[in-house]
């Protein structure tokens, strides 16, 4: 199961997200939950870098997969493009969970 954690500050702004685990909803290369979450995450990070022109701190396990951490705390959290992209990412993850809750769990935390 994919565990997705969205971290927000006390103002409600997304300051980080963490994705761990594997969906295992299908055979390797045919796992639509993994594909959906991967596309959402990579598109969001690419958008932040190429549209908002910001560089988040990103950590991933490129060998084994199953880990992606993106930290935005060193960025201008008031940047509207940043927060819009992260709001869209959060909506997308919640939609995937609504349809495939056996394979992904999304939680939010304030820190």
SULQUI-V765432 format. One record per pair of residues at least 12 apart in sequence whose C-alpha atoms are under 6 Angstrom apart, sorted by the first residue. I is the first residue (numbers start at 0). J is the second residue. Records with the same first field share a line. If there is no record, write none. Layout:
I->J ; J
This chain:
0->20 ; 21 ; 22 ; 102 ; 103
1->19 ; 20 ; 21 ; 22 ; 103
2->18 ; 19 ; 103 ; 104
3->17 ; 18 ; 105
4->16 ; 17 ; 105 ; 106 ; 107
5->107
6->107 ; 108 ; 109
7->109
8->109 ; 110
14->71 ; 72
15->69 ; 70 ; 71
16->68 ; 69
17->67 ; 68
18->66 ; 67
19->65 ; 66
20->65
21->65
22->102
47->81
51->80
55->70 ; 71
56->69 ; 70
57->69
